Amino acid sequence: MSATDSNDGKKRGTQAAGAGDEKRKRLCKTREAADYLKLSPRTLEDLRFKGGGPPYYRLGSGRRGLVVYDEADLNSWLEMRKRD
């Protein structure tokens, strides 16, 4: 008998992938995030530098680390700016 269940392909004896874990984040690079927000990448960079922009992650060390944005954070940032 194999180590996987023929019905769903999951390994036996291990917890189902994602069970109890946070949903995987959809991360966007600066250009993708800017397109999503209908901003220029430069405007998004300025917001990051000056403050007031959406939360972001810097992957890697120092100023040369890759900056990425969680799509859920972009949506929340947009909602906070919604006006009636």
C-alpha positions in Angstrom: 0.0 0.0 0.0 1.3 3.5 -0.9 1.9 6.4 1.5 -0.8 8.4 -0.1 -4.6 7.9 -0.2 -5.7 7.2 -3.7 -8.8 9.4 -3.3 -7.2 12.7 -2.5 -3.4 12.4 -2.8 -2.7 13.4 0.8 -0.1 11.6 2.8 -1.4 9.4 5.6 -0.3 10.1 9.1 0.2 13.8 8.5 -2.1 16.7 9.1 -3.9 17.9 6.0 -2.1 20.7 4.3 -3.4 24.1 5.5 -5.5 22.6 8.3 -5.3 24.9 11.3 -2.9 27.2 9.4 -3.5 30.7 8.2 -4.6 30.9 4.6 -1.6 31.5 2.3 -1.0 35.2 1.5 -1.1 36.5 -2.0 2.0 38.7 -2.2 2.5 41.4 -4.8 5.7 43.2 -5.8 5.6 47.0 -5.9 4.6 47.3 -9.6 1.8 44.7 -9.2 0.6 46.4 -6.0 0.7 49.8 -7.7 -1.3 48.5 -10.7 -3.8 46.9 -8.3 -4.2 50.3 -6.5 -4.3 52.3 -9.8 -1.2 54.2 -8.6 2.2 54.6 -10.2 5.0 52.6 -8.6 6.8 55.8 -7.7 3.7 57.1 -5.8 3.6 53.8 -3.9 7.4 54.1 -3.1 6.8 57.7 -1.9 4.0 56.5 0.4 6.2 53.8 1.8 9.0 56.3 2.4 6.9 59.1 3.9 4.3 56.9 5.6 0.6 56.5 5.1 0.8 53.8 2.5 -0.3 50.2 2.8 1.6 47.8 5.1 4.4 45.9 3.4 7.1 43.3 3.9 10.8 43.7 3.2 12.3 40.3 2.3 16.0 40.3 2.5 18.3 42.6 4.4 18.9 46.3 4.1 17.5 48.7 1.6 18.0 46.2 -1.3 15.5 43.7 0.1 12.5 42.8 -2.0 9.4 44.8 -1.0 6.1 42.9 -1.3 2.5 43.7 -0.3 -0.2 41.3 1.0 -3.2 41.7 -1.3 -5.5 41.6 1.8 -3.6 44.6 3.2 -4.0 46.4 -0.1 -7.8 45.8 0.1 -7.9 47.0 3.8 -5.9 50.1 2.9 -8.4 50.9 0.1 -11.4 50.4 2.3 -10.0 52.8 4.9 -10.0 55.5 2.3 -13.5 54.9 1.1 -15.7 58.0 1.3 -19.4 58.3 1.1 
